[in-house]
Every structure is written in C-alpha cells, then in structure tokens.
Amino acid sequence: MNKNLHSNNILLNLGIESLNKMQVAAETSILIDSDVVLLSPTGSGKTLAFLLPIFQLLEEDNNKVQCMIIVPSRELGLQIEQVWKKMATTFKVNICYGGHSIETEIKNLSNPPAVLIGTPGRLADHLERETFDPKSIKTLILDEFDKSLQLGFHEEMRFIIGKLTNLEKRVLVSATDGVEVPKYTRIENPHVLNYIDKKKTETNLDFKLVISKEKDKVNSLFHLICSLKSQNAIIFCNHREAVERISDYLNDKGIFSVFYHGGLEQEERERALIQFRNGSISYLITTDLGARGLDIPEMKNVIHYHLPSKVDEFTHRNGRTARMMASGTAYIIIHESEKKVDYIDYDMKKIDVSNYSVIPKPPEFKTIYISGGKKNKLNKIDIVGFFSQKGKLEKGDLGLIEVKDFVSFAAVKYAKVAPLLQNIKDEKMKGKKYKIEVARDVVKNTLED
C-alpha cells in the first residue's frame, strides 16, 4: 500500500483540502521523534494531527493492538473514533469507556483492533482482565492530558503505562500550556510543538457583555437568545442544578433546549448530544463537561451564564466556537453583584438585548429512535432505504443518521414524522421488526455535587 497516496484519500474522505501548519508539523514530528508534546488550541484540528501519522505507523500484517489512545472522557473518545472511521482506513478501531457494555467490549477485543481508544478506568479494567495484549502496543497517545490529571486519573494512567513495556512513541496532546508531565509517562526530552498563541486564537472570536438588571439572569438569557435570530448556541453554567433549571425555563418559553451534565446516564448524555447535533434541539445547556471533546460542528455562539473560576476552562468553553478559522461570538451575562474575575476585560463591548422577545424558530427536525444498530447488522444505507421506500420520505426529509452498537437515531423533518411512523408501523427492516418511535427527551436525575 502506498500510504502517502492513501493519506490523500483520507483528506478527501474527511472533506479537507490540505493540512494546516500545526498538523503538518505534528505529522512530521510524530513520525520521526520518540516523544512529542503537542500543544494547540481547542478546535485547531489536533485529532487529525495525531491520527494521520498513526495510520502511517500501523503495520498491516500485525493483528494485535498497535496504538492506544487514552482520553479523559467518553465523549472525546467517541469523537476520535468517529474521525478514524471517516478516514476510511483498512485498520479496525475500538473504544472502551465506563457505561458501555463490558461484554461487548470484551467481544470486540477478541478480534483486536489496530487502534484502541479508552478512558483510564476502563482501560485499566481490561488490562486487569487481560482482554488484550499490551506488549504489542508501540504508540501511546495521551489526549487532553491536562484534563485527565484534573480528574485524578494518575493511578490508572500509571498502571496502564506501566503495562506498555514495548512503547516506541509517546505523544502528549493538550490545549493548555504549562502542563507538568509526571515521570510515570516516561516522556523524556520531548519535541515540543507549541501552537498556543492567545492573541492568535482570539482573532476570530468576538466577546460581548450582557448586563442583567436582575440577580436571577434567566430573563436576560431569554432575551439574548431571542436576539440571536434563531442561531443555535451552547450555554455554560457552573452547576448541574442551574443547567436543568435553565433548560426547563427555556422549554416553558417555547425555546427548544436540552441539558447535559455528568449526573446523567451515558445513554441520556449521548441522546442529548445527538438531538443537538442533528438539529432537533437548538440550545445545549451544559456544565464544563461540554467544553471539550464534543463533536458539534459549526457552532457560532457560546453563552457564559456563569463564569468559571479558572481562565483555562473559560478558554476551553470558547473553543466550542470560532473553530478552524471560522468566526464566532462569546456572550457573557453578568449582574453587578457578581464577584469579578481577573481574566475578563469588563470594558468590552456591552449590548442591550432587553427589547428582543420574538422566540427563535422551532427546529426543522425531530429525532427518531430505532431499536437496532451495528451489532444487528444495520447501517445508514439500510435506514435511508427503509425510510424512503416504506416510510415514503422524500429527499431532504431525512437529516443526520447516527448508528450505535444496539440503537440508531435519525433526524426527520418535523412535519413528516407522523406519516412516517404510520407508514412503517407494520413493516420490517431487513426482515426484522424494530421498535421505531420519537426519541425520548432527556429526563431529570437526582443530582449530586
């Protein structure tokens, strides 16, 4: 195989004409150097920057795990997995994380992937169960390493890295400068690629301040959303309780929103993101869990309902917009009684949104749930064909389709949902009857700190 030629095909599969300066440098360094530290802002394309050289390092005649990618969250892991699959290489990838079926993962690992992605706790679990051979792994990627440290995964990572006795390459990736690298990583004298330039990263990001007259800022948030002319947005809060309260408030006002935080079950978190990603929901209300690793394209607006205590989290939140040289706006809602933070310029442009009250247009799509997925031998083509032929959907009626292991979700134009469900209620897809219905909304959980 000519891997250089195949690398060009990968860019075509991803819809990318060429690599940016950081990605070119990262590819070269990862291929040549044993230890690499890659520092680059959120949204700059770090995932492809390490996946492309990984592809070039993989050996076709090796049927064991060759590369491990350790991530702090399942969301980031799923995003990396999705990028790898879009690359359409011949190499298998699997992901392991808490909340996912351990039996399914063990079965997947019985036919080892070339690339294994996982969260520290679940990877450590598999190593203790001996479900794959760590001695075959030659390349280790530690993605968003600073977040893994913040979440306290030291012991798990020390254990995992200790098992990788034949490593030839170690790559540490972060969107934060100044991370202290623990000795257990065995990274020594790395080639450091630092593309974190605060002036440059803020060039395409516009900051605007909204002054709330009331201490409870939900009314100001409502007017701000009304001013966005139906553009979608991510709204950041510091507490789970606030996330759910604000989502309830907006939905009561007729604004389609969903909440997302660490207290939700994994299935609910995935469903919330799917609904936001496919256009069934316009506003995602989240804690800082939503600041990193989420696969959400073309985000133009970020709203800080609360400001985080640390500038790093503020930067990561803002990284959800103005990605890959696009433009975006970060709105900050404050009340005069709030304690000021030192990383905000309170003399920035102030806007008055009090006169805006026309609620945004409702979403075009509704999310449909299907009780089968990859493990049931279903794929996107099967769903498109079934919904078109039996459900009588026309071109343009069907939006984003996401196929998981045992379930699938499809975005369908709002007006076509009822006739679709009526048309397919007694029909079989690939010879089997599946439960197909409107996806449930994310529900409240009992909250913990």
C-alpha positions as CSV (number, residue, x, y, z in Angstrom):
1,M,0.0,0.0,0.0
2,N,1.2,3.5,-0.9
3,K,0.4,5.2,2.4
4,N,1.2,8.7,1.0
5,L,-1.4,8.2,-1.7
6,H,-3.8,6.7,0.9
7,S,-3.2,9.8,3.1
8,N,-4.5,12.0,0.3
9,N,-7.6,9.8,0.1
10,I,-8.1,10.2,3.8
11,L,-8.3,14.0,3.4
12,L,-10.8,13.6,0.6
13,N,-12.9,11.3,2.9
14,L,-12.8,14.0,5.6
15,G,-13.7,16.8,3.2
16,I,-10.3,18.5,3.8
17,E,-8.3,20.0,1.0
18,S,-5.0,20.3,2.9
19,L,-3.5,20.1,6.4
20,N,-2.8,23.3,8.4
21,K,0.6,24.3,9.6
22,M,0.2,22.7,13.0
23,Q,-1.0,19.4,11.5
24,V,1.9,19.2,9.0
25,A,4.4,19.8,11.9
26,A,2.8,17.3,14.1
27,E,2.7,14.6,11.4
28,T,6.4,15.1,10.7
29,S,7.4,15.1,14.4
30,I,5.3,12.1,15.4
31,L,6.7,10.0,12.5
32,I,10.3,10.9,13.4
33,D,10.5,11.6,17.2
34,S,10.1,9.2,20.0
35,D,8.5,11.6,22.5
36,V,6.3,14.5,21.3
37,V,4.3,17.1,23.2
38,L,1.6,18.8,21.0
39,L,0.1,22.0,22.4
40,S,-2.6,23.6,20.3
41,P,-5.9,25.4,20.9
42,T,-9.3,23.7,21.0
43,G,-10.7,23.5,17.5
44,S,-7.4,23.6,15.7
45,G,-7.5,20.1,14.4
46,K,-5.4,18.2,16.9
47,T,-7.3,14.9,16.4
48,L,-6.3,14.5,12.8
49,A,-2.8,15.9,13.6
50,F,-2.1,12.6,15.5
51,L,-4.4,10.2,13.7
52,L,-2.8,10.7,10.3
53,P,0.7,9.8,11.5
54,I,-0.7,6.9,13.5
55,F,-2.2,5.5,10.3
56,Q,1.2,5.7,8.6
57,L,2.9,3.9,11.6
58,L,0.5,0.9,11.6
59,E,1.6,-2.4,10.2
60,E,-0.9,-4.3,8.0
61,D,0.4,-7.8,8.9
62,N,0.1,-7.1,12.7
63,N,-3.2,-8.5,14.1
64,K,-2.8,-7.1,17.6
65,V,-3.4,-3.7,19.2
66,Q,-0.7,-1.4,17.9
67,C,-1.7,2.0,19.2
68,M,-3.5,3.1,22.4
69,I,-5.2,6.5,22.8
70,I,-6.1,7.5,26.4
71,V,-8.8,10.1,26.8
72,P,-10.3,11.7,29.9
73,S,-13.9,11.4,28.7
74,R,-16.1,9.0,26.7
75,E,-17.3,12.0,24.6
76,L,-13.7,12.8,23.4
77,G,-13.1,9.1,22.8
78,L,-16.2,8.7,20.7
79,Q,-15.3,11.8,18.7
80,I,-11.8,10.4,17.9
81,E,-13.4,7.1,16.9
82,Q,-15.8,8.9,14.6
83,V,-12.9,10.7,12.9
84,W,-11.0,7.5,12.4
85,K,-14.0,5.8,10.8
86,K,-14.5,8.8,8.5
87,M,-10.9,8.4,7.4
88,A,-12.0,5.0,6.0
89,T,-8.7,3.2,6.5
90,T,-8.5,-0.6,6.5
91,F,-7.5,-0.7,10.2
92,K,-10.0,-1.5,12.9
93,V,-10.7,0.8,15.8
94,N,-12.5,0.1,19.1
95,I,-13.4,2.3,22.1
96,C,-13.7,1.3,25.8
97,Y,-15.3,3.5,28.4
98,G,-17.4,3.3,31.6
99,G,-21.1,3.0,31.0
100,H,-20.5,0.9,27.8
101,S,-21.2,-2.8,27.9
102,I,-18.1,-4.6,29.2
103,E,-19.3,-7.8,27.5
104,T,-19.5,-6.0,24.1
105,E,-16.0,-4.6,24.6
106,I,-14.5,-8.0,25.5
107,K,-16.1,-9.5,22.4
108,N,-14.7,-6.6,20.3
109,L,-11.2,-7.1,21.8
110,S,-11.3,-10.8,21.0
111,N,-10.6,-9.6,17.4
112,P,-8.1,-7.0,18.4
113,P,-8.3,-3.5,16.8
114,A,-5.2,-1.8,15.5
115,V,-6.2,1.3,17.4
116,L,-7.7,1.1,20.9
117,I,-9.3,4.3,22.4
118,G,-10.3,4.4,26.0
119,T,-10.8,6.2,29.3
120,P,-8.3,5.4,32.0
121,G,-10.6,3.5,34.4
122,R,-12.0,1.2,31.7
123,L,-8.6,0.5,30.0
124,A,-7.2,-0.4,33.4
125,D,-10.1,-2.8,33.9
126,H,-9.4,-4.5,30.6
127,L,-5.7,-4.8,31.5
128,E,-6.6,-6.5,34.8
129,R,-8.9,-8.9,32.9
130,E,-6.2,-9.5,30.3
131,T,-8.6,-9.0,27.4
132,F,-5.9,-7.7,25.1
133,D,-2.1,-7.9,24.9
134,P,-0.4,-4.7,26.0
135,K,3.1,-5.8,24.8
136,S,2.1,-5.3,21.2
137,I,1.4,-1.6,21.6
138,K,4.2,0.6,20.2
139,T,2.4,4.0,20.1
140,L,0.7,5.8,23.0
141,I,-1.4,9.0,22.6
142,L,-2.4,10.9,25.8
143,D,-5.1,13.2,24.5
144,E,-6.3,16.2,26.6
145,F,-3.8,15.0,29.2
146,D,-4.3,18.1,31.4
147,K,-8.0,17.1,31.8
148,S,-7.0,13.5,32.8
149,L,-4.8,15.0,35.5
150,Q,-7.5,17.3,36.8
151,L,-9.9,14.4,37.0
152,G,-7.5,12.5,39.2
153,F,-6.6,9.6,36.8
154,H,-3.0,9.4,38.0
155,E,-3.1,5.9,39.4
156,E,-5.0,4.4,36.5
157,M,-2.6,6.0,34.0
158,R,0.5,5.0,36.0
159,F,-0.9,1.4,36.0
160,I,-1.7,1.4,32.2
161,I,1.6,2.9,31.1
162,G,3.5,0.5,33.3
163,K,2.0,-2.3,31.3
164,L,3.1,-0.9,28.0
165,T,6.6,-2.2,28.1
166,N,7.4,-2.1,24.3
167,L,6.4,1.5,23.6
168,E,8.4,3.3,20.9
169,K,6.4,6.5,20.7
170,R,4.7,8.7,23.3
171,V,2.6,11.7,22.3
172,L,1.1,14.0,24.8
173,V,-1.7,16.3,23.4
174,S,-3.2,19.3,25.2
175,A,-5.0,22.6,24.6
176,T,-3.4,24.0,27.7
177,D,0.2,25.3,28.1
178,G,2.3,24.7,31.2
179,V,1.2,21.1,32.0
180,E,3.7,19.3,34.2
181,V,4.4,15.9,32.8
182,P,4.6,13.1,35.5
183,K,7.6,10.8,35.5
184,Y,5.4,7.7,35.0
185,T,4.7,8.8,31.4
186,R,8.4,8.1,30.7
187,I,8.4,11.1,28.4
188,E,11.9,12.5,28.4
189,N,13.3,15.4,26.3
190,P,10.2,15.5,24.0
191,H,10.0,17.5,20.8
192,V,7.5,20.3,21.9
193,L,5.2,21.8,19.3
194,N,3.5,24.8,20.9
195,Y,0.8,26.5,18.8
196,I,-0.9,28.2,21.8
197,D,-0.9,31.9,20.9
198,K,-3.6,33.7,22.9
199,K,-3.6,36.7,20.6
200,K,-4.0,34.5,17.5
201,T,-6.7,32.2,19.0
202,E,-8.9,35.1,19.9
203,T,-8.7,36.9,16.5
204,N,-11.9,35.3,15.1
205,L,-13.8,35.3,18.4
206,D,-15.9,38.4,19.3
207,F,-16.7,39.0,23.0
208,K,-19.9,40.8,24.1
209,L,-21.1,41.6,27.6
210,V,-24.8,41.5,28.6
211,I,-25.6,43.3,31.9
212,S,-28.5,41.6,33.7
213,K,-30.7,44.0,35.8
214,E,-31.9,41.1,37.9
215,K,-29.7,38.8,40.0
216,D,-31.5,35.8,38.5
217,K,-30.2,36.1,35.0
218,V,-32.7,33.7,33.2
219,N,-34.7,36.6,31.8
220,S,-31.6,38.2,30.3
221,L,-30.6,34.9,28.9
222,F,-34.1,34.6,27.3
223,H,-33.8,38.0,25.6
224,L,-30.2,37.2,24.5
225,I,-31.4,34.0,22.8
226,C,-34.2,35.9,21.1
227,S,-31.6,38.3,19.7
228,L,-29.6,35.5,18.0
229,K,-32.1,35.3,15.1
230,S,-32.6,31.5,15.6
231,Q,-28.9,30.7,15.5
232,N,-28.1,27.8,17.9
233,A,-25.9,28.2,20.9
234,I,-24.2,26.4,23.8
235,I,-24.9,27.9,27.2
236,F,-22.4,27.2,30.0
237,C,-23.3,27.1,33.7
238,N,-21.2,26.1,36.8
239,H,-23.8,23.8,38.4
240,R,-26.0,20.9,37.4
241,E,-29.0,22.3,39.1
242,A,-28.7,25.5,37.1
243,V,-28.3,23.6,33.9
244,E,-31.6,21.8,34.5
245,R,-33.5,24.8,35.8
246,I,-32.5,26.9,32.8
247,S,-33.4,24.2,30.3
248,D,-36.8,23.9,31.9
249,Y,-37.3,27.6,31.8
250,L,-36.4,27.9,28.2
251,N,-38.6,25.0,27.2
252,D,-41.5,26.5,29.1
253,K,-41.0,29.7,27.0
254,G,-41.2,27.6,23.7
255,I,-37.4,27.5,23.1
256,F,-36.2,24.0,22.3
257,S,-33.3,23.2,24.6
258,V,-31.7,20.1,26.2
259,F,-29.4,19.8,29.3
260,Y,-26.2,17.9,29.6
261,H,-24.1,17.2,32.6
262,G,-22.1,14.4,34.4
263,G,-25.1,13.4,36.5
264,L,-26.9,11.9,33.5
265,E,-26.7,8.3,32.4
266,Q,-24.4,7.7,29.4
267,E,-27.4,6.9,27.2
268,E,-29.1,10.2,28.2
269,R,-25.9,12.2,27.5
270,E,-25.5,10.6,24.1
271,R,-29.1,11.3,23.2
272,A,-28.8,14.9,24.3
273,L,-25.8,15.4,22.0
274,I,-27.4,13.6,19.1
275,Q,-30.5,15.8,19.3
276,F,-28.4,18.9,19.4
277,R,-26.1,17.7,16.7
278,N,-28.9,16.8,14.3
279,G,-30.8,20.0,14.6
280,S,-33.8,18.6,16.7
281,I,-32.7,20.9,19.6
282,S,-31.3,24.4,19.1
283,Y,-29.8,25.1,22.6
284,L,-27.5,22.9,24.7
285,I,-27.3,23.9,28.4
286,T,-24.3,22.3,29.9
287,T,-21.7,22.3,32.7
288,D,-18.0,22.4,31.8
289,L,-18.3,18.8,30.7
290,G,-19.5,20.3,27.4
291,A,-16.4,22.4,27.0
292,R,-14.2,19.7,25.5
293,G,-14.3,16.7,23.3
294,L,-17.8,17.1,21.8
295,D,-18.4,16.5,18.1
296,I,-20.5,19.6,17.5
297,P,-20.0,21.3,14.1
298,E,-20.4,24.9,13.1
299,M,-21.1,26.5,16.5
300,K,-21.4,30.2,16.2
301,N,-22.4,31.2,19.7
302,V,-21.2,30.4,23.2
303,I,-23.0,31.9,26.2
304,H,-21.5,32.1,29.6
305,Y,-24.4,32.2,32.1
306,H,-21.9,31.7,34.8
307,L,-18.1,32.4,34.5
308,P,-15.8,29.6,35.5
309,S,-13.2,30.2,38.3
310,K,-10.2,29.4,36.0
311,V,-9.2,31.0,32.8
312,D,-8.4,27.6,31.3
313,E,-12.0,26.5,31.5
314,F,-13.1,29.8,30.0
315,T,-10.7,29.2,27.1
316,H,-12.0,25.7,26.5
317,R,-15.6,26.9,26.6
318,N,-14.8,29.5,24.0
319,G,-13.1,26.8,21.9
320,R,-16.6,25.4,21.0
321,T,-16.9,28.3,18.6
322,A,-14.5,30.1,16.1
323,R,-13.1,26.7,15.2
324,M,-10.7,26.1,12.4
325,M,-10.5,29.8,11.5
326,A,-14.3,30.3,11.5
327,S,-15.8,33.3,13.3
328,G,-17.9,33.2,16.5
329,T,-19.2,35.2,19.4
330,A,-18.9,34.5,23.2
331,Y,-21.5,36.3,25.2
332,I,-21.0,36.9,28.9
333,I,-24.1,37.6,31.1
334,I,-23.2,39.3,34.4
335,H,-25.0,41.0,37.3
336,E,-23.4,43.9,39.2
337,S,-23.4,41.8,42.4
338,E,-21.2,39.1,40.9
339,K,-17.6,38.8,42.0
340,K,-15.3,39.9,39.2
341,V,-12.7,37.6,37.7
342,D,-9.3,38.8,36.7
343,Y,-9.3,37.2,33.2
344,I,-12.2,39.3,31.9
345,D,-12.0,42.8,30.4
346,Y,-15.2,44.3,31.7
347,D,-14.7,47.3,29.3
348,M,-15.5,45.0,26.4
349,K,-18.5,45.8,24.1
350,K,-21.8,45.8,26.0
351,I,-25.1,45.0,24.3
352,D,-28.7,45.7,25.3
353,V,-31.0,42.7,24.5
354,S,-34.0,43.8,26.6
355,N,-36.1,44.7,23.5
356,Y,-35.8,41.3,21.9
357,S,-38.6,38.9,22.7
358,V,-39.6,37.0,19.5
359,I,-38.7,33.4,20.2
360,P,-36.5,31.5,17.8
361,K,-38.0,29.4,15.0
362,P,-38.6,25.8,16.1
363,P,-36.2,23.2,14.8
364,E,-36.8,21.7,11.4
365,F,-36.1,18.1,12.6
366,K,-37.3,15.6,15.2
367,T,-35.2,12.7,16.4
368,I,-36.4,9.2,15.7
369,Y,-35.2,6.2,17.8
370,I,-34.6,2.8,16.2
371,S,-34.1,-0.3,18.4
372,G,-31.2,-1.7,16.3
373,G,-27.7,-0.8,15.4
374,K,-24.3,-2.1,14.2
375,K,-24.5,-5.3,16.2
376,N,-27.9,-6.0,14.5
377,K,-26.2,-5.6,11.1
378,L,-27.9,-2.3,10.5
379,N,-26.2,0.7,8.8
380,K,-27.1,4.1,7.5
381,I,-27.9,2.9,4.0
382,D,-30.4,0.3,5.4
383,I,-32.2,3.1,7.4
384,V,-32.3,5.5,4.4
385,G,-33.7,2.8,2.1
386,F,-36.3,1.7,4.6
387,F,-37.5,5.3,5.5
388,S,-37.6,6.2,1.8
389,Q,-39.3,3.2,0.4
390,K,-41.6,2.1,3.2
391,G,-41.8,5.4,5.0
392,K,-42.3,7.4,1.8
393,L,-39.8,10.1,2.8
394,E,-38.5,12.3,0.0
395,K,-35.0,13.6,-0.5
396,G,-34.4,16.3,2.1
397,D,-36.9,14.9,4.7
398,L,-34.1,12.9,6.3
399,G,-31.3,14.5,8.2
400,L,-28.3,13.2,10.2
401,I,-28.4,9.4,11.0
402,E,-26.2,8.0,13.8
403,V,-25.8,4.2,14.2
404,K,-24.6,3.0,17.6
405,D,-23.9,-0.6,18.7
406,F,-27.5,-1.6,19.5
407,V,-29.6,1.5,18.7
408,S,-29.8,4.2,16.0
409,F,-31.1,7.7,15.7
410,A,-32.3,9.6,12.6
411,A,-33.4,13.2,12.2
412,V,-36.7,13.5,10.3
413,K,-38.4,16.7,9.1
414,Y,-40.9,17.6,11.8
415,A,-44.0,17.6,9.5
416,K,-43.0,14.1,8.2
417,V,-42.7,12.3,11.5
418,A,-46.4,11.3,12.0
419,P,-46.9,10.0,8.4
420,L,-43.5,8.1,8.6
421,L,-44.4,6.3,11.8
422,Q,-47.9,5.4,10.4
423,N,-46.4,4.1,7.1
424,I,-43.8,1.8,8.7
425,K,-45.7,0.6,11.8
426,D,-46.3,-2.9,10.4
427,E,-43.1,-3.1,8.2
428,K,-39.9,-5.0,8.7
429,M,-36.4,-3.7,8.0
430,K,-34.0,-6.3,6.6
431,G,-36.5,-9.0,7.6
432,K,-36.9,-7.9,11.3
433,K,-39.4,-5.7,13.1
434,Y,-37.7,-2.9,15.1
435,K,-39.2,-0.5,17.6
436,I,-39.2,2.9,15.9
437,E,-40.6,5.9,17.7
438,V,-39.9,9.5,18.6
439,A,-36.8,9.6,20.8
440,R,-37.4,10.3,24.5
441,D,-36.4,13.6,26.0
442,V,-33.6,13.7,28.5
443,V,-35.1,13.4,32.0
444,K,-34.0,14.8,35.3
445,N,-31.8,12.7,37.6
446,T,-31.3,13.0,41.3
447,L,-28.4,15.5,41.4
448,E,-25.2,15.1,43.4
449,D,-22.4,17.6,43.9
